[in-house]
Amino acid sequence: MARATRLSVLYFIGATLALIWPIYGWFGNHIEPRVFGLPWSLTYVLLVIAANTAVLTALYIGRWADGPEDGDDDGEAP
């Protein structure tokens, strides 16, 4: 789980960089093409947000599948 956490931190740093200059200017700062009527600049931001949601969901599910950290089976805090 620690490795997944470290990789997710690196991913979120990359996702943050994808939304600021100069990366956003290169890839996301365009009106064309339109996706379902939305300009590419909005679609690009929505895709990054959806990817962030997917990574957070995967981290939550992974942590939930590991069970309680203290070895207690009831899941309550000490």
C-alpha positions in Angstrom: 0.0 0.0 0.0 2.9 2.4 0.7 4.1 2.0 -2.9 0.6 2.8 -4.2 0.5 5.9 -2.0 3.9 7.1 -3.3 2.9 6.5 -6.9 -0.4 8.4 -6.4 1.4 11.4 -4.9 3.6 11.5 -8.1 0.4 11.1 -10.2 -1.3 14.0 -8.5 1.8 16.2 -8.9 1.7 15.4 -12.6 -2.1 16.0 -12.8 -1.6 19.4 -11.1 1.2 20.3 -13.6 -1.1 19.2 -16.5 -3.5 22.0 -15.4 -1.0 24.9 -15.3 1.2 26.7 -17.7 3.1 25.5 -19.9 1.5 22.1 -20.2 -2.0 23.3 -20.2 -1.0 25.8 -22.9 0.4 23.1 -25.1 -2.4 20.5 -24.8 -5.5 22.0 -23.3 -5.8 25.6 -24.4 -7.7 25.1 -27.6 -11.3 25.6 -28.6 -11.3 23.0 -31.4 -12.0 20.1 -31.5 -15.3 20.1 -29.8 -16.3 17.0 -27.8 -20.1 16.6 -27.3 -20.4 20.3 -28.0 -17.9 21.3 -25.3 -14.6 23.1 -26.2 -11.5 21.1 -25.9 -10.2 23.3 -23.1 -13.1 22.3 -20.9 -13.0 18.7 -22.0 -9.3 18.5 -21.1 -9.9 19.8 -17.5 -12.9 17.4 -17.1 -10.7 14.5 -18.2 -8.1 15.3 -15.7 -10.7 15.6 -12.9 -12.2 12.3 -13.9 -8.8 10.6 -13.9 -8.2 12.1 -10.4 -11.5 10.7 -9.2 -10.5 7.2 -10.6 -7.2 7.3 -8.8 -8.7 8.4 -5.5 -11.3 5.6 -5.8 -8.7 3.0 -6.5 -6.7 4.2 -3.5 -9.8 4.1 -1.3 -10.8 0.6 -2.5 -7.2 -0.6 -2.0 -7.1 0.7 1.6 -10.5 -0.7 2.3 -9.5 -4.2 1.0 -6.4 -4.2 3.3 -8.6 -4.1 6.4 -7.9 -2.3 9.7 -4.3 -1.3 10.3 -4.1 -2.1 14.0 -5.0 -5.8 13.5 -8.4 -5.4 15.2 -11.2 -6.9 13.3 -14.0 -4.6 14.4 -12.7 -1.6 12.4 -13.2 0.9 15.2 -10.6 3.4 16.3 -8.8 2.5 19.6 
